[in-house]
Structure formats: structure tokens, C-alpha cells
Amino acid sequence: MSIIKSSIYNLLKGEFLVSKDSFKNWRFILFVVALLLLMIASSHSSDKKVMEIARLNNELKELRAEFVDTRSISMKMRLESTVRKKVVDLGIKPSEQPPQVIKVISKK
């Protein structure tokens, strides 16, 4: 039991960092720190990309809604009744005679 206590005490004192063969421990610690920094940078990068995707999705929804509104306004403006109301001020009235169909027969 005293071996476990002494090894825990040595760990808490940090003897593994100052002993004679501590160079390999330092290398491992630096490697772990580098991996942790890489992991943190990667998570920040992925969070930034997720936020950008969410922003673009919201922008897409807004543009799609604007397109639908504009298309419905355009459809209403093309209706014959709307056109008649707009041109009545200019004095233009619908024709009383129906249009005539012109057939072109080409001879070869």
C-alpha cells in the first residue's frame, strides 16, 4: 500500500517531470498538448462552418419567399382583367371583332 501512496505522492509532486529520464515524458506531454490544440482549432473551424450554413439557409428561405411573392404579383399583373383596368385610362378598349387567323401555304 505504501508503494501506491508514494507513487501518487510523486505524481502530485511532479517528479516525473524533473527526474533523469523526464525527456521522454516531456515529449509525450508536448505531443498531447499539440493534439489538444489541433482538436480545439478543428472544433472552432467546424462551428464556424455550421454557423455559416445556418446563415445561408436562412438567406435562402428569405430569397425563396421573396421569389414567390414577386411571382404572385407578376401573375396578377398579367391577368386580362388587370390589364383592362390599367389601359382604360388610355382609352384603349377590347376589340369587338374576333381576331382572324392567317394561314400561309408555301409552295415548294
TORPA-4810 file (N, C-alpha, C, O; in nm, 3 decimals):
<nodes>
NODE_1_0.081_-0.119_0.000_0.000_0.000_0.000_0.086_0.126_0.000_0.047_0.228_-0.056_M
NODE_2_0.201_0.117_0.062_0.288_0.235_0.070_0.347_0.268_-0.067_0.382_0.384_-0.094_S
NODE_3_0.360_0.168_-0.155_0.411_0.192_-0.290_0.310_0.276_-0.368_0.348_0.368_-0.441_I
NODE_4_0.183_0.245_-0.352_0.078_0.321_-0.421_0.075_0.464_-0.368_0.062_0.559_-0.446_I
NODE_5_0.088_0.480_-0.234_0.087_0.614_-0.175_0.207_0.695_-0.223_0.195_0.813_-0.254_K
NODE_6_0.324_0.629_-0.227_0.444_0.702_-0.269_0.438_0.738_-0.418_0.484_0.845_-0.457_S
NODE_7_0.382_0.649_-0.501_0.372_0.681_-0.643_0.271_0.793_-0.668_0.292_0.877_-0.755_S
NODE_8_0.161_0.796_-0.593_0.064_0.904_-0.604_0.127_1.034_-0.555_0.108_1.140_-0.616_I
NODE_9_0.202_1.027_-0.447_0.269_1.146_-0.393_0.371_1.200_-0.494_0.381_1.321_-0.514_Y
NODE_10_0.448_1.109_-0.557_0.546_1.151_-0.658_0.478_1.210_-0.781_0.529_1.305_-0.841_N
NODE_11_0.364_1.156_-0.816_0.289_1.211_-0.929_0.240_1.352_-0.898_0.250_1.442_-0.982_L
NODE_12_0.187_1.370_-0.776_0.139_1.502_-0.737_0.253_1.604_-0.725_0.235_1.722_-0.755_L
NODE_13_0.368_1.558_-0.682_0.483_1.649_-0.672_0.540_1.681_-0.810_0.608_1.782_-0.826_K
NODE_14_0.513_1.597_-0.909_0.564_1.620_-1.043_0.704_1.569_-1.064_0.779_1.624_-1.144_G
NODE_15_0.740_1.463_-0.994_0.875_1.408_-1.008_0.900_1.349_-1.146_1.014_1.342_-1.191_E
NODE_16_0.795_1.308_-1.214_0.813_1.251_-1.348_0.858_1.358_-1.447_0.904_1.326_-1.557_F
NODE_17_0.846_1.485_-1.410_0.888_1.594_-1.498_1.033_1.638_-1.472_1.094_1.701_-1.559_L
NODE_18_1.087_1.607_-1.353_1.221_1.656_-1.320_1.322_1.544_-1.298_1.437_1.570_-1.263_V
NODE_19_1.281_1.420_-1.318_1.375_1.309_-1.298_1.474_1.301_-1.415_1.466_1.380_-1.510_S
NODE_20_1.566_1.207_-1.408_1.670_1.194_-1.509_1.615_1.159_-1.647_1.660_1.214_-1.747_K
NODE_21_1.520_1.071_-1.653_1.464_1.028_-1.783_1.333_1.103_-1.814_1.243_1.046_-1.876_D
NODE_22_1.323_1.225_-1.772_1.200_1.302_-1.791_1.185_1.354_-1.934_1.077_1.401_-1.971_S
NODE_23_1.290_1.345_-2.015_1.282_1.397_-2.152_1.172_1.326_-2.232_1.096_1.389_-2.305_F
NODE_24_1.165_1.193_-2.218_1.060_1.121_-2.291_0.921_1.157_-2.238_0.825_1.156_-2.314_K
NODE_25_0.909_1.187_-2.110_0.780_1.232_-2.056_0.742_1.369_-2.113_0.626_1.392_-2.147_N
NODE_26_0.840_1.459_-2.122_0.813_1.591_-2.177_0.771_1.583_-2.323_0.681_1.654_-2.367_W
NODE_27_0.837_1.495_-2.398_0.800_1.478_-2.538_0.656_1.432_-2.551_0.581_1.483_-2.634_R
NODE_28_0.617_1.336_-2.469_0.479_1.286_-2.472_0.380_1.396_-2.432_0.275_1.411_-2.495_F
NODE_29_0.413_1.471_-2.329_0.325_1.579_-2.284_0.309_1.684_-2.393_0.198_1.732_-2.418_I
NODE_30_0.418_1.721_-2.458_0.411_1.819_-2.566_0.330_1.765_-2.684_0.256_1.839_-2.749_L
NODE_31_0.344_1.636_-2.712_0.264_1.574_-2.818_0.116_1.580_-2.785_0.035_1.613_-2.871_F
NODE_32_0.080_1.549_-2.661_-0.061_1.553_-2.619_-0.114_1.696_-2.626_-0.228_1.718_-2.669_V
NODE_33_-0.033_1.794_-2.584_-0.075_1.934_-2.589_-0.097_1.976_-2.735_-0.194_2.046_-2.765_V
NODE_34_-0.009_1.935_-2.824_-0.025_1.968_-2.966_-0.154_1.907_-3.022_-0.226_1.972_-3.097_A
NODE_35_-0.182_1.782_-2.984_-0.307_1.718_-3.028_-0.429_1.791_-2.973_-0.529_1.807_-3.044_L
NODE_36_-0.422_1.835_-2.849_-0.534_1.909_-2.790_-0.557_2.042_-2.862_-0.671_2.079_-2.888_L
NODE_37_-0.448_2.112_-2.894_-0.461_2.239_-2.966_-0.520_2.216_-3.105_-0.602_2.294_-3.152_L
NODE_38_-0.479_2.109_-3.170_-0.533_2.075_-3.301_-0.682_2.043_-3.292_-0.760_2.083_-3.378_L
NODE_39_-0.720_1.971_-3.189_-0.860_1.936_-3.170_-0.945_2.062_-3.144_-1.055_2.074_-3.198_M
NODE_40_-0.895_2.153_-3.063_-0.967_2.277_-3.034_-0.983_2.360_-3.161_-1.091_2.413_-3.188_I
NODE_41_-0.876_2.372_-3.239_-0.883_2.450_-3.363_-0.982_2.386_-3.461_-1.056_2.457_-3.529_A
NODE_42_-0.982_2.255_-3.468_-1.074_2.185_-3.557_-1.220_2.207_-3.515_-1.306_2.227_-3.600_S
NODE_43_-1.247_2.202_-3.387_-1.384_2.223_-3.340_-1.430_2.366_-3.365_-1.546_2.388_-3.400_S
NODE_44_-1.340_2.464_-3.349_-1.377_2.603_-3.380_-1.406_2.619_-3.529_-1.499_2.690_-3.567_H
NODE_45_-1.327_2.555_-3.611_-1.348_2.563_-3.755_-1.482_2.501_-3.794_-1.555_2.558_-3.875_S
NODE_46_-1.513_2.387_-3.738_-1.640_2.322_-3.772_-1.759_2.404_-3.719_-1.862_2.411_-3.786_S
NODE_47_-1.746_2.466_-3.602_-1.853_2.552_-3.551_-1.875_2.671_-3.643_-1.989_2.711_-3.667_D
NODE_48_-1.767_2.727_-3.694_-1.778_2.841_-3.785_-1.851_2.800_-3.912_-1.934_2.874_-3.964_K
NODE_49_-1.820_2.681_-3.963_-1.886_2.632_-4.085_-2.033_2.604_-4.061_-2.116_2.631_-4.148_K
NODE_50_-2.068_2.551_-3.945_-2.208_2.524_-3.912_-2.286_2.655_-3.905_-2.399_2.662_-3.953_V
NODE_51_-2.227_2.757_-3.845_-2.294_2.888_-3.836_-2.313_2.948_-3.976_-2.416_3.010_-4.003_M
NODE_52_-2.215_2.932_-4.062_-2.226_2.984_-4.199_-2.336_2.912_-4.276_-2.411_2.974_-4.351_E
NODE_53_-2.346_2.781_-4.258_-2.451_2.703_-4.324_-2.589_2.748_-4.275_-2.682_2.760_-4.354_I
NODE_54_-2.603_2.771_-4.145_-2.731_2.816_-4.090_-2.768_2.953_-4.146_-2.884_2.978_-4.180_A
NODE_55_-2.670_3.043_-4.156_-2.696_3.177_-4.211_-2.740_3.168_-4.357_-2.833_3.236_-4.399_R
NODE_56_-2.671_3.084_-4.434_-2.706_3.069_-4.575_-2.844_3.006_-4.593_-2.916_3.041_-4.686_L
NODE_57_-2.880_2.913_-4.506_-3.014_2.853_-4.513_-3.122_2.957_-4.485_-3.226_2.959_-4.552_N
NODE_58_-3.098_3.043_-4.387_-3.195_3.149_-4.359_-3.207_3.246_-4.477_-3.316_3.287_-4.513_N
NODE_59_-3.093_3.280_-4.536_-3.095_3.369_-4.652_-3.169_3.304_-4.769_-3.243_3.371_-4.841_E
NODE_60_-3.149_3.174_-4.787_-3.218_3.102_-4.894_-3.369_3.104_-4.873_-3.445_3.122_-4.968_L
NODE_61_-3.413_3.084_-4.749_-3.557_3.088_-4.720_-3.615_3.226_-4.750_-3.724_3.237_-4.805_K
NODE_62_-3.541_3.331_-4.713_-3.589_3.467_-4.739_-3.598_3.494_-4.889_-3.696_3.552_-4.937_E
NODE_63_-3.497_3.452_-4.964_-3.498_3.474_-5.108_-3.608_3.395_-5.176_-3.671_3.443_-5.271_L
NODE_64_-3.632_3.273_-5.130_-3.739_3.192_-5.187_-3.875_3.256_-5.160_-3.961_3.256_-5.248_R
NODE_65_-3.895_3.310_-5.040_-4.022_3.378_-5.008_-4.039_3.503_-5.094_-4.148_3.532_-5.142_A
NODE_66_-3.930_3.576_-5.114_-3.937_3.695_-5.199_-3.970_3.657_-5.344_-4.047_3.726_-5.411_E
NODE_67_-3.913_3.547_-5.390_-3.942_3.499_-5.526_-4.088_3.464_-5.542_-4.151_3.500_-5.641_F
NODE_68_-4.144_3.393_-5.445_-4.284_3.353_-5.452_-4.374_3.476_-5.451_-4.472_3.481_-5.527_V
NODE_69_-4.343_3.575_-5.367_-4.423_3.697_-5.363_-4.417_3.770_-5.497_-4.520_3.814_-5.549_D
NODE_70_-4.298_3.783_-5.551_-4.282_3.853_-5.678_-4.354_3.779_-5.791_-4.415_3.842_-5.877_T
NODE_71_-4.347_3.648_-5.790_-4.414_3.569_-5.893_-4.565_3.584_-5.884_-4.633_3.593_-5.986_R
NODE_72_-4.619_3.586_-5.762_-4.765_3.601_-5.748_-4.809_3.741_-5.793_-4.914_3.755_-5.855_S
NODE_73_-4.731_3.842_-5.763_-4.763_3.978_-5.811_-4.758_3.982_-5.963_-4.845_4.042_-6.026_I
NODE_74_-4.658_3.918_-6.022_-4.646_3.914_-6.167_-4.764_3.842_-6.230_-4.816_3.886_-6.333_S
NODE_75_-4.808_3.733_-6.170_-4.923_3.659_-6.223_-5.049_3.744_-6.218_-5.131_3.740_-6.311_M
NODE_76_-5.066_3.821_-6.111_-5.185_3.907_-6.100_-5.180_4.018_-6.205_-5.283_4.056_-6.260_K
NODE_77_-5.061_4.070_-6.232_-5.048_4.179_-6.328_-5.076_4.131_-6.471_-5.115_4.211_-6.556_M
NODE_78_-5.055_4.003_-6.499_-5.076_3.951_-6.634_-5.220_3.912_-6.663_-5.254_3.881_-6.777_R
NODE_79_-5.306_3.914_-6.563_-5.445_3.877_-6.585_-5.513_3.979_-6.676_-5.482_4.098_-6.673_L
NODE_80_-5.604_3.930_-6.758_-5.672_4.017_-6.855_-5.750_4.128_-6.785_-5.752_4.242_-6.833_E
NODE_81_-5.812_4.098_-6.674_-5.890_4.199_-6.603_-5.800_4.310_-6.550_-5.838_4.427_-6.552_S
NODE_82_-5.683_4.276_-6.502_-5.589_4.377_-6.452_-5.539_4.464_-6.566_-5.527_4.585_-6.551_T
NODE_83_-5.510_4.403_-6.680_-5.463_4.479_-6.796_-5.573_4.573_-6.844_-5.545_4.687_-6.879_V
NODE_84_-5.697_4.527_-6.847_-5.810_4.612_-6.891_-5.822_4.734_-6.799_-5.844_4.846_-6.847_R
NODE_85_-5.809_4.714_-6.668_-5.820_4.826_-6.574_-5.707_4.927_-6.596_-5.729_5.048_-6.584_K
NODE_86_-5.588_4.880_-6.629_-5.473_4.969_-6.648_-5.485_5.051_-6.777_-5.445_5.167_-6.779_K
NODE_87_-5.541_4.991_-6.885_-5.544_5.061_-7.013_-5.673_5.140_-7.035_-5.684_5.209_-7.136_V
NODE_88_-5.770_5.132_-6.944_-5.894_5.207_-6.961_-5.865_5.357_-6.952_-5.935_5.437_-7.016_V
NODE_89_-5.764_5.397_-6.876_-5.726_5.539_-6.866_-5.670_5.589_-6.998_-5.682_5.707_-7.030_D
NODE_90_-5.608_5.501_-7.076_-5.551_5.540_-7.204_-5.655_5.541_-7.315_-5.626_5.582_-7.428_L
NODE_91_-5.776_5.497_-7.285_-5.882_5.496_-7.384_-5.879_5.373_-7.473_-5.942_5.372_-7.578_G
NODE_92_-5.809_5.273_-7.435_-5.800_5.150_-7.515_-5.908_5.054_-7.466_-5.919_5.027_-7.347_I
NODE_93_-5.987_5.003_-7.560_-6.094_4.910_-7.527_-6.072_4.781_-7.602_-6.003_4.780_-7.704_K
NODE_94_-6.128_4.671_-7.555_-6.113_4.544_-7.626_-6.183_4.550_-7.762_-6.282_4.621_-7.779_P
NODE_95_-6.134_4.476_-7.856_-6.189_4.474_-7.992_-6.324_4.404_-7.994_-6.346_4.307_-7.922_S
NODE_96_-6.413_4.457_-8.077_-6.546_4.397_-8.093_-6.540_4.278_-8.187_-6.621_4.186_-8.176_E
NODE_97_-6.445_4.280_-8.281_-6.432_4.172_-8.379_-6.325_4.074_-8.331_-6.219_4.115_-8.283_Q
NODE_98_-6.353_3.946_-8.344_-6.252_3.849_-8.303_-6.133_3.851_-8.400_-6.149_3.892_-8.515_P
NODE_99_-6.018_3.810_-8.357_-5.903_3.809_-8.446_-5.920_3.708_-8.558_-5.986_3.605_-8.541_P
NODE_100_-5.859_3.738_-8.674_-5.867_3.648_-8.788_-5.739_3.567_-8.795_-5.629_3.617_-8.769_Q
NODE_101_-5.756_3.443_-8.831_-5.642_3.352_-8.843_-5.590_3.362_-8.985_-5.666_3.348_-9.081_V
NODE_102_-5.462_3.385_-8.999_-5.399_3.394_-9.132_-5.323_3.264_-9.153_-5.237_3.228_-9.073_I
NODE_103_-5.356_3.194_-9.262_-5.286_3.069_-9.294_-5.194_3.096_-9.412_-5.235_3.152_-9.514_K
NODE_104_-5.071_3.056_-9.397_-4.973_3.071_-9.504_-4.947_2.933_-9.561_-4.910_2.840_-9.490_V
NODE_105_-4.968_2.922_-9.693_-4.942_2.796_-9.761_-4.820_2.819_-9.848_-4.822_2.903_-9.938_I
NODE_106_-4.719_2.746_-9.822_-4.597_2.762_-9.904_-4.593_2.655_-10.012_-4.624_2.538_-9.987_S
NODE_107_-4.554_2.696_-10.131_-4.543_2.601_-10.243_-4.396_2.570_-10.261_-4.312_2.660_-10.260_K
NODE_108_-4.368_2.446_-10.278_-4.230_2.403_-10.293_-4.189_2.393_-10.436_-4.075_2.358_-10.466_K
</nodes>
